[in-house]
Amino acid sequence: MPPNIDGVGDYTMNMAREFARHGHKVIVVCKDYNNICITHSDIDIMPIIKFWNTAALTPILEIVKAEKIDVISLQYVPHGFHPKGLPWGVARLMKGIKKSGIKVMTFCHEVCVPPIKGDLKRAILVKLMSLITKRILQQSDYIATSIGWYAKMIRDIMPSIANIPLLPIPSNVPLCRKSKEELAILKENVAPQGEFIVGFIGKRDIIYAVQAVKELISEGYKIKILSIGQTNFLSMESEYIYKTGVLPIEYLADYIAISDCIVLPEGKSGCSFKSGSLMAALCEGKPVITNKGKMTDSSLVHRDNILFAKNKIDFIHAISSLIQDKKLSEYISQGAKKISEKVTWTNTYEQYLRFLS
């Protein structure tokens, strides 16, 4: 949980607060990590779990009884509950919770890791992780996930499940509230020579994108890389890289807002609506350059609301197109905002409520 850097933790915090904002009593039970902020006026954070196994059953059921809890929502990601993604203890824990009679909702932030061709060890891991996920889902009264690809994986594990609601993940980054004048000052500080700012968020495979930027700079384009938060650039030094360093989440949007585009390479699986970084960029109306894959939703359309790139040449073309064609940039920006308008914490809360009803 915050202030620790964790996407599922941020999601849980925002979702809990949205429920509280609508009058629900919300308690978040989590592991006893250092630095967790437990002082909140709207929700209760209880870092009481030492290990995610059956030993956690008693304190959880004590809270259920004392607070008259209606539903337990498991925010499930395998590696979040076990370093190797094999949380057998959670499967046994959920079985104990189910026996108590309390209703259980499992939201799958991930289902299991994908197989790698020719990798036997990975194949065994996939099999075991799928088995654990299946056992957890068998103890669940409600099952949901964020993207169609994960819904397909759940149906492969449990063919009997016909309907799996897709509840999109909104941005965990608060919208930028700075004035145009304040943003202009910040932008001048980052790019004093009026460079085109290419923003990067999070740790991703940036090789092709960096190669593309270097080549464009060598051709005479004025470009500045903006490393926002915790990225692969933290150990790199160059005159064309500006690093913010790790930031409080409320400042991230300021740097997204001054970027001329955001680059989010996502590997073979492609970009998806499970990414808070993607949604944060779309909310600020930024042209996003990323790659398409099996997890990519059909509503994301190349040169309409996003730009897809899979190699250095694609990145060169995408970045140079945005620099040269302001109308294209504005058009994609409008499309990005249109996509993001449908994905808010309030909309997601309402979908949760309809689902649980």
C-alpha positions as a Markdown table, in Angstrom:
| # | Residue | x | y | z |
|---|---|---|---|---|
| 1 | Met | 0.0 | 0.0 | 0.0 |
| 2 | Pro | 1.1 | 3.6 | -0.5 |
| 3 | Pro | 3.5 | 5.3 | -0.1 |
| 4 | Asn | 5.2 | 2.1 | -1.4 |
| 5 | Ile | 5.4 | 2.1 | -5.2 |
| 6 | Asp | 3.0 | -0.6 | -6.4 |
| 7 | Gly | 0.3 | -0.4 | -9.1 |
| 8 | Val | -2.1 | -2.8 | -7.4 |
| 9 | Gly | -1.6 | -1.0 | -4.1 |
| 10 | Asp | -2.5 | 2.3 | -5.7 |
| 11 | Tyr | -5.5 | 0.8 | -7.4 |
| 12 | Thr | -6.7 | -0.7 | -4.1 |
| 13 | Met | -6.3 | 2.6 | -2.3 |
| 14 | Asn | -8.2 | 4.6 | -5.0 |
| 15 | Met | -11.0 | 2.0 | -5.3 |
| 16 | Ala | -11.4 | 1.8 | -1.5 |
| 17 | Arg | -11.6 | 5.6 | -1.3 |
| 18 | Glu | -14.2 | 5.7 | -4.1 |
| 19 | Phe | -16.4 | 3.2 | -2.2 |
| 20 | Ala | -16.0 | 5.3 | 0.9 |
| 21 | Arg | -16.9 | 8.5 | -1.0 |
| 22 | His | -20.2 | 6.9 | -1.8 |
| 23 | Gly | -20.9 | 6.1 | 1.8 |
| 24 | His | -19.5 | 2.5 | 2.2 |
| 25 | Lys | -17.5 | 1.4 | 5.2 |
| 26 | Val | -14.2 | 0.1 | 3.8 |
| 27 | Ile | -11.3 | -1.7 | 5.5 |
| 28 | Val | -8.1 | -2.7 | 3.6 |
| 29 | Val | -6.3 | -5.7 | 5.1 |
| 30 | Cys | -2.7 | -6.0 | 3.9 |
| 31 | Lys | 0.7 | -7.3 | 4.8 |
| 32 | Asp | 2.7 | -5.6 | 7.5 |
| 33 | Tyr | 5.3 | -3.7 | 5.4 |
| 34 | Asn | 7.3 | -0.8 | 6.6 |
| 35 | Asn | 6.2 | 2.8 | 5.8 |
| 36 | Ile | 2.5 | 2.0 | 5.1 |
| 37 | Cys | 0.4 | 5.1 | 5.8 |
| 38 | Ile | -2.5 | 4.0 | 8.0 |
| 39 | Thr | -3.8 | 7.4 | 9.0 |
| 40 | His | -6.8 | 8.2 | 6.7 |
| 41 | Ser | -10.1 | 9.9 | 7.5 |
| 42 | Asp | -12.2 | 7.9 | 5.0 |
| 43 | Ile | -10.9 | 4.3 | 5.1 |
| 44 | Asp | -9.2 | 2.0 | 7.6 |
| 45 | Ile | -5.9 | 0.4 | 6.6 |
| 46 | Met | -5.0 | -2.7 | 8.7 |
| 47 | Pro | -1.4 | -4.0 | 8.0 |
| 48 | Ile | -2.0 | -7.1 | 10.2 |
| 49 | Ile | -0.9 | -9.9 | 7.9 |
| 50 | Lys | 2.5 | -11.5 | 8.6 |
| 51 | Phe | 2.2 | -14.3 | 6.0 |
| 52 | Trp | -0.4 | -14.9 | 3.3 |
| 53 | Asn | -1.4 | -18.4 | 4.5 |
| 54 | Thr | -4.1 | -20.0 | 6.8 |
| 55 | Ala | -2.6 | -18.1 | 9.8 |
| 56 | Ala | -4.2 | -15.0 | 8.3 |
| 57 | Leu | -7.7 | -16.5 | 8.5 |
| 58 | Thr | -8.3 | -15.8 | 12.2 |
| 59 | Pro | -7.6 | -12.1 | 12.1 |
| 60 | Ile | -9.5 | -11.6 | 8.9 |
| 61 | Leu | -12.6 | -13.4 | 10.2 |
| 62 | Glu | -12.4 | -11.4 | 13.4 |
| 63 | Ile | -12.6 | -8.2 | 11.4 |
| 64 | Val | -15.5 | -9.6 | 9.3 |
| 65 | Lys | -17.5 | -10.4 | 12.4 |
| 66 | Ala | -16.6 | -7.2 | 14.3 |
| 67 | Glu | -17.3 | -4.9 | 11.4 |
| 68 | Lys | -20.2 | -6.9 | 9.9 |
| 69 | Ile | -18.5 | -7.1 | 6.5 |
| 70 | Asp | -20.7 | -7.9 | 3.5 |
| 71 | Val | -18.1 | -8.7 | 0.9 |
| 72 | Ile | -14.4 | -9.4 | 0.8 |
| 73 | Ser | -12.7 | -8.3 | -2.4 |
| 74 | Leu | -9.4 | -10.0 | -3.2 |
| 75 | Gln | -7.2 | -7.8 | -5.4 |
| 76 | Tyr | -5.3 | -10.7 | -6.9 |
| 77 | Val | -2.0 | -10.7 | -8.6 |
| 78 | Pro | 0.1 | -13.9 | -8.1 |
| 79 | His | 3.5 | -12.2 | -7.5 |
| 80 | Gly | 1.9 | -9.7 | -5.1 |
| 81 | Phe | 1.3 | -12.5 | -2.6 |
| 82 | His | 4.4 | -14.7 | -3.3 |
| 83 | Pro | 7.8 | -13.7 | -4.7 |
| 84 | Lys | 7.7 | -16.5 | -7.3 |
| 85 | Gly | 4.0 | -16.1 | -8.1 |
| 86 | Leu | 2.9 | -19.3 | -6.4 |
| 87 | Pro | 0.7 | -18.2 | -3.5 |
| 88 | Trp | -0.6 | -21.6 | -2.3 |
| 89 | Gly | -1.3 | -20.1 | 1.0 |
| 90 | Val | -3.8 | -17.6 | -0.5 |
| 91 | Ala | -5.7 | -20.5 | -2.1 |
| 92 | Arg | -6.0 | -22.2 | 1.3 |
| 93 | Leu | -6.8 | -19.0 | 3.0 |
| 94 | Met | -9.7 | -18.3 | 0.5 |
| 95 | Lys | -11.0 | -21.8 | 1.1 |
| 96 | Gly | -11.2 | -21.0 | 4.8 |
| 97 | Ile | -12.9 | -17.6 | 4.2 |
| 98 | Lys | -15.5 | -19.3 | 1.8 |
| 99 | Lys | -16.4 | -21.8 | 4.6 |
| 100 | Ser | -17.2 | -18.9 | 6.9 |
| 101 | Gly | -20.1 | -17.9 | 4.6 |
| 102 | Ile | -18.8 | -14.4 | 3.7 |
| 103 | Lys | -19.2 | -13.4 | 0.0 |
| 104 | Val | -15.9 | -13.2 | -1.9 |
| 105 | Met | -15.1 | -11.2 | -5.0 |
| 106 | Thr | -11.8 | -11.8 | -6.8 |
| 107 | Phe | -10.5 | -9.2 | -9.2 |
| 108 | Cys | -7.7 | -10.6 | -11.3 |
| 109 | His | -5.1 | -7.9 | -12.0 |
| 110 | Glu | -3.2 | -10.9 | -13.6 |
| 111 | Val | -4.1 | -14.5 | -14.0 |
| 112 | Cys | -0.7 | -16.2 | -14.6 |
| 113 | Val | 2.5 | -15.6 | -16.6 |
| 114 | Pro | 2.4 | -16.5 | -20.3 |
| 115 | Pro | 4.4 | -19.6 | -21.4 |
| 116 | Ile | 7.7 | -19.2 | -23.3 |
| 117 | Lys | 8.3 | -21.6 | -26.2 |
| 118 | Gly | 10.9 | -24.2 | -25.4 |
| 119 | Asp | 11.2 | -23.2 | -21.7 |
| 120 | Leu | 10.2 | -26.3 | -19.6 |
| 121 | Lys | 10.7 | -24.5 | -16.3 |
| 122 | Arg | 8.4 | -21.7 | -17.4 |
| 123 | Ala | 5.8 | -24.3 | -18.6 |
| 124 | Ile | 5.8 | -25.9 | -15.1 |
| 125 | Leu | 5.4 | -22.4 | -13.5 |
| 126 | Val | 2.4 | -21.6 | -15.8 |
| 127 | Lys | 0.8 | -24.9 | -14.9 |
| 128 | Leu | 1.2 | -24.4 | -11.1 |
| 129 | Met | 0.2 | -20.7 | -11.2 |
| 130 | Ser | -2.9 | -21.6 | -13.3 |
| 131 | Leu | -3.9 | -24.3 | -10.8 |
| 132 | Ile | -3.5 | -21.8 | -7.8 |
| 133 | Thr | -5.6 | -19.2 | -9.6 |
| 134 | Lys | -8.3 | -21.8 | -10.4 |
| 135 | Arg | -8.5 | -22.8 | -6.8 |
| 136 | Ile | -8.9 | -19.2 | -5.7 |
| 137 | Leu | -11.6 | -18.6 | -8.3 |
| 138 | Gln | -13.4 | -21.7 | -7.3 |
| 139 | Gln | -13.9 | -20.1 | -3.8 |
| 140 | Ser | -15.1 | -16.8 | -5.3 |
| 141 | Asp | -18.8 | -15.8 | -5.6 |
| 142 | Tyr | -17.9 | -13.0 | -8.1 |
| 143 | Ile | -15.0 | -12.9 | -10.6 |
| 144 | Ala | -13.9 | -9.9 | -12.7 |
| 145 | Thr | -10.8 | -8.7 | -14.5 |
| 146 | Ser | -9.6 | -5.6 | -16.4 |
| 147 | Ile | -8.9 | -6.8 | -20.0 |
| 148 | Gly | -10.3 | -9.3 | -22.5 |
| 149 | Trp | -7.1 | -11.3 | -22.7 |
| 150 | Tyr | -7.2 | -12.1 | -18.9 |
| 151 | Ala | -10.9 | -13.0 | -19.3 |
| 152 | Lys | -9.9 | -15.5 | -22.0 |
| 153 | Met | -7.2 | -16.9 | -19.7 |
| 154 | Ile | -9.8 | -17.3 | -16.9 |
| 155 | Arg | -12.2 | -19.1 | -19.3 |
| 156 | Asp | -9.4 | -21.4 | -20.4 |
| 157 | Ile | -8.8 | -22.3 | -16.7 |
| 158 | Met | -12.6 | -22.5 | -15.8 |
| 159 | Pro | -14.7 | -23.1 | -19.0 |
| 160 | Ser | -17.9 | -23.2 | -16.9 |
| 161 | Ile | -17.6 | -19.4 | -16.3 |
| 162 | Ala | -19.7 | -17.8 | -19.1 |
| 163 | Asn | -19.7 | -14.1 | -18.1 |
| 164 | Ile | -16.6 | -12.3 | -16.8 |
| 165 | Pro | -17.1 | -8.6 | -16.4 |
| 166 | Leu | -14.3 | -6.3 | -17.6 |
| 167 | Leu | -13.8 | -3.4 | -15.1 |
| 168 | Pro | -11.2 | -1.0 | -16.6 |
| 169 | Ile | -8.4 | 0.4 | -14.5 |
| 170 | Pro | -8.5 | 4.2 | -14.3 |
| 171 | Ser | -5.4 | 6.3 | -13.9 |
| 172 | Asn | -3.9 | 6.4 | -10.4 |
| 173 | Val | -2.2 | 9.7 | -11.2 |
| 174 | Pro | -4.3 | 12.8 | -10.2 |
| 175 | Leu | -4.9 | 15.2 | -13.1 |
| 176 | Cys | -2.6 | 18.1 | -13.5 |
| 177 | Arg | -3.9 | 21.3 | -11.8 |
| 178 | Lys | -1.2 | 23.7 | -12.8 |
| 179 | Ser | -2.0 | 26.8 | -14.9 |
| 180 | Lys | -0.7 | 27.3 | -18.4 |
| 181 | Glu | 1.8 | 29.8 | -17.1 |
| 182 | Glu | 3.1 | 27.4 | -14.4 |
| 183 | Leu | 3.4 | 24.6 | -17.0 |
| 184 | Ala | 5.3 | 26.9 | -19.4 |
| 185 | Ile | 7.9 | 27.7 | -16.7 |
| 186 | Leu | 8.3 | 24.0 | -15.9 |
| 187 | Lys | 8.6 | 23.1 | -19.6 |
| 188 | Glu | 11.3 | 25.8 | -20.1 |
| 189 | Asn | 13.2 | 24.3 | -17.2 |
| 190 | Val | 13.1 | 20.8 | -18.8 |
| 191 | Ala | 13.7 | 21.9 | -22.4 |
| 192 | Pro | 15.3 | 25.5 | -22.3 |
| 193 | Gln | 15.9 | 25.4 | -26.1 |
| 194 | Gly | 12.3 | 24.6 | -27.0 |
| 195 | Glu | 13.1 | 20.9 | -27.6 |
| 196 | Phe | 10.3 | 18.4 | -28.4 |
| 197 | Ile | 9.8 | 16.5 | -25.1 |
| 198 | Val | 9.5 | 12.7 | -25.3 |
| 199 | Gly | 8.3 | 11.5 | -21.9 |
| 200 | Phe | 9.0 | 8.0 | -20.5 |
| 201 | Ile | 7.2 | 6.6 | -17.4 |
| 202 | Gly | 8.2 | 3.5 | -15.5 |
| 203 | Lys | 10.7 | 0.7 | -16.2 |
| 204 | Arg | 10.3 | -0.6 | -19.7 |
| 205 | Asp | 12.3 | -2.0 | -22.6 |
| 206 | Ile | 13.4 | 1.4 | -24.1 |
| 207 | Ile | 16.1 | 0.2 | -26.4 |
| 208 | Tyr | 14.4 | 0.9 | -29.8 |
| 209 | Ala | 12.9 | 4.2 | -28.6 |
| 210 | Val | 16.3 | 5.5 | -27.4 |
| 211 | Gln | 18.0 | 4.4 | -30.6 |
| 212 | Ala | 15.3 | 6.3 | -32.5 |
| 213 | Val | 15.7 | 9.5 | -30.5 |
| 214 | Lys | 19.5 | 9.4 | -30.9 |
| 215 | Glu | 19.2 | 9.0 | -34.7 |
| 216 | Leu | 16.7 | 11.8 | -34.9 |
| 217 | Ile | 19.0 | 14.1 | -32.9 |
| 218 | Ser | 21.9 | 13.2 | -35.2 |
| 219 | Glu | 19.6 | 14.3 | -38.1 |
| 220 | Gly | 19.1 | 17.7 | -36.5 |
| 221 | Tyr | 15.9 | 17.3 | -34.6 |
| 222 | Lys | 15.7 | 19.1 | -31.2 |
| 223 | Ile | 14.5 | 16.5 | -28.8 |
| 224 | Lys | 14.7 | 16.1 | -25.0 |
| 225 | Ile | 14.0 | 12.8 | -23.2 |
| 226 | Leu | 12.0 | 13.4 | -20.0 |
| 227 | Ser | 12.4 | 10.5 | -17.5 |
| 228 | Ile | 9.4 | 10.7 | -15.3 |
| 229 | Gly | 9.7 | 9.0 | -11.9 |
| 230 | Gln | 11.3 | 5.6 | -11.6 |
| 231 | Thr | 12.6 | 4.6 | -15.1 |
| 232 | Asn | 15.5 | 2.9 | -16.8 |
| 233 | Phe | 17.2 | 6.2 | -17.4 |
| 234 | Leu | 18.1 | 6.8 | -13.7 |
| 235 | Ser | 21.6 | 5.3 | -14.2 |
| 236 | Met | 22.1 | 7.0 | -17.6 |
| 237 | Glu | 23.8 | 10.4 | -18.2 |
| 238 | Ser | 23.3 | 12.6 | -21.3 |
| 239 | Glu | 22.7 | 16.2 | -22.2 |
| 240 | Tyr | 19.5 | 15.2 | -23.9 |
| 241 | Ile | 18.0 | 13.4 | -20.9 |
| 242 | Tyr | 16.2 | 15.2 | -18.1 |
| 243 | Lys | 15.4 | 13.1 | -15.0 |
| 244 | Thr | 12.8 | 14.0 | -12.4 |
| 245 | Gly | 13.8 | 11.1 | -10.1 |
| 246 | Val | 11.2 | 9.4 | -8.0 |
| 247 | Leu | 8.3 | 11.7 | -7.4 |
| 248 | Pro | 5.2 | 11.9 | -5.1 |
| 249 | Ile | 2.3 | 10.7 | -7.3 |
| 250 | Glu | 0.6 | 14.1 | -7.2 |
| 251 | Tyr | 3.5 | 15.6 | -9.2 |
| 252 | Leu | 3.7 | 13.0 | -12.0 |
| 253 | Ala | 0.9 | 14.6 | -14.0 |
| 254 | Asp | 2.7 | 17.9 | -14.2 |
| 255 | Tyr | 5.6 | 16.3 | -16.1 |
| 256 | Ile | 3.2 | 14.2 | -18.3 |
| 257 | Ala | 1.4 | 17.5 | -19.1 |
| 258 | Ile | 4.5 | 19.2 | -20.4 |
| 259 | Ser | 5.5 | 16.2 | -22.6 |
| 260 | Asp | 4.8 | 16.5 | -26.3 |
| 261 | Cys | 4.3 | 12.7 | -26.4 |
| 262 | Ile | 4.7 | 9.7 | -24.0 |
| 263 | Val | 6.5 | 6.5 | -25.0 |
| 264 | Leu | 5.4 | 3.3 | -23.3 |
| 265 | Pro | 7.0 | 0.2 | -24.8 |
| 266 | Glu | 5.1 | -2.8 | -23.4 |
| 267 | Gly | 6.9 | -5.9 | -24.7 |
| 268 | Lys | 5.3 | -8.7 | -26.8 |
| 269 | Ser | 1.9 | -8.6 | -25.0 |
| 270 | Gly | 1.4 | -5.0 | -26.1 |
| 271 | Cys | -0.2 | -2.1 | -24.3 |
| 272 | Ser | -3.5 | -2.6 | -22.4 |
| 273 | Phe | -6.0 | -0.9 | -20.2 |
| 274 | Lys | -4.4 | -2.6 | -17.1 |
| 275 | Ser | -1.7 | 0.1 | -17.3 |
| 276 | Gly | -2.2 | 3.1 | -15.0 |
| 277 | Ser | 0.6 | 4.9 | -16.9 |
| 278 | Leu | -1.2 | 4.5 | -20.2 |
| 279 | Met | -4.4 | 5.8 | -18.7 |
| 280 | Ala | -2.6 | 8.7 | -17.0 |
| 281 | Ala | -1.1 | 9.8 | -20.4 |
| 282 | Leu | -4.5 | 9.4 | -22.2 |
| 283 | Cys | -6.2 | 11.5 | -19.5 |
| 284 | Glu | -3.7 | 14.3 | -20.1 |
| 285 | Gly | -4.5 | 14.1 | -23.8 |
| 286 | Lys | -0.9 | 13.0 | -24.8 |
| 287 | Pro | -0.1 | 11.2 | -28.0 |
| 288 | Val | 1.2 | 7.8 | -26.8 |
| 289 | Ile | 3.7 | 5.8 | -28.7 |
| 290 | Thr | 3.6 | 2.1 | -27.7 |
| 291 | Asn | 3.3 | -1.3 | -29.2 |
| 292 | Lys | 0.3 | -3.5 | -30.1 |
| 293 | Gly | -0.1 | -7.1 | -28.9 |
| 294 | Lys | -2.5 | -9.7 | -27.7 |
| 295 | Met | -3.6 | -7.6 | -24.7 |
| 296 | Thr | -4.3 | -4.5 | -26.7 |
| 297 | Asp | -8.0 | -3.5 | -26.8 |
| 298 | Ser | -9.6 | -2.9 | -30.2 |
| 299 | Ser | -10.7 | 0.6 | -29.2 |
| 300 | Leu | -7.0 | 1.7 | -29.4 |
| 301 | Val | -6.5 | 2.6 | -33.1 |
| 302 | His | -3.3 | 3.6 | -34.8 |
| 303 | Arg | -3.1 | 7.3 | -35.8 |
| 304 | Asp | -6.6 | 7.8 | -34.3 |
| 305 | Asn | -6.0 | 7.9 | -30.6 |
| 306 | Ile | -2.6 | 6.3 | -30.3 |
| 307 | Leu | 0.6 | 5.5 | -32.3 |
| 308 | Phe | 1.9 | 1.9 | -32.5 |
| 309 | Ala | 5.6 | 1.1 | -33.0 |
| 310 | Lys | 7.4 | -2.2 | -32.8 |
| 311 | Asn | 11.0 | -1.3 | -33.9 |
| 312 | Lys | 13.5 | 1.5 | -34.2 |
| 313 | Ile | 12.2 | 2.6 | -37.7 |
| 314 | Asp | 8.6 | 2.7 | -36.4 |
| 315 | Phe | 9.7 | 4.9 | -33.4 |
| 316 | Ile | 11.6 | 7.2 | -35.7 |
| 317 | His | 8.6 | 7.6 | -37.9 |
| 318 | Ala | 6.2 | 8.1 | -35.0 |
| 319 | Ile | 8.2 | 10.8 | -33.2 |
| 320 | Ser | 9.2 | 12.6 | -36.4 |
| 321 | Ser | 5.5 | 12.6 | -37.6 |
| 322 | Leu | 4.4 | 14.2 | -34.3 |
| 323 | Ile | 7.1 | 16.9 | -34.6 |
| 324 | Gln | 6.4 | 17.7 | -38.2 |
| 325 | Asp | 2.6 | 17.3 | -38.3 |
| 326 | Lys | 0.9 | 19.4 | -35.5 |
| 327 | Lys | -2.6 | 18.6 | -36.9 |
| 328 | Leu | -1.8 | 14.8 | -36.4 |
| 329 | Ser | -0.6 | 15.4 | -32.9 |
| 330 | Glu | -3.8 | 17.4 | -32.0 |
| 331 | Tyr | -6.0 | 14.8 | -33.6 |
| 332 | Ile | -4.4 | 11.9 | -31.6 |
| 333 | Ser | -4.6 | 14.1 | -28.5 |
| 334 | Gln | -8.3 | 14.5 | -28.9 |
| 335 | Gly | -8.8 | 10.8 | -29.5 |
| 336 | Ala | -6.8 | 10.0 | -26.4 |
| 337 | Lys | -8.9 | 12.2 | -24.2 |
| 338 | Lys | -12.1 | 10.7 | -25.6 |
| 339 | Ile | -10.9 | 7.2 | -24.7 |
| 340 | Ser | -10.0 | 8.3 | -21.1 |
| 341 | Glu | -13.3 | 10.0 | -20.5 |
| 342 | Lys | -15.0 | 6.6 | -20.2 |
| 343 | Val | -12.6 | 5.3 | -17.6 |
| 344 | Thr | -12.9 | 7.0 | -14.2 |
| 345 | Trp | -12.9 | 5.9 | -10.6 |
| 346 | Thr | -16.6 | 6.8 | -10.4 |
| 347 | Asn | -17.5 | 4.8 | -13.5 |
| 348 | Thr | -15.5 | 1.8 | -12.2 |
| 349 | Tyr | -17.2 | 2.0 | -8.8 |
| 350 | Glu | -20.6 | 2.0 | -10.4 |
| 351 | Gln | -19.6 | -1.1 | -12.5 |
| 352 | Tyr | -18.4 | -2.8 | -9.3 |
| 353 | Leu | -21.7 | -2.0 | -7.6 |
| 354 | Arg | -23.8 | -3.3 | -10.5 |
| 355 | Phe | -21.7 | -6.4 | -10.6 |
| 356 | Leu | -22.0 | -7.1 | -6.9 |
| 357 | Ser | -25.7 | -6.4 | -7.0 |
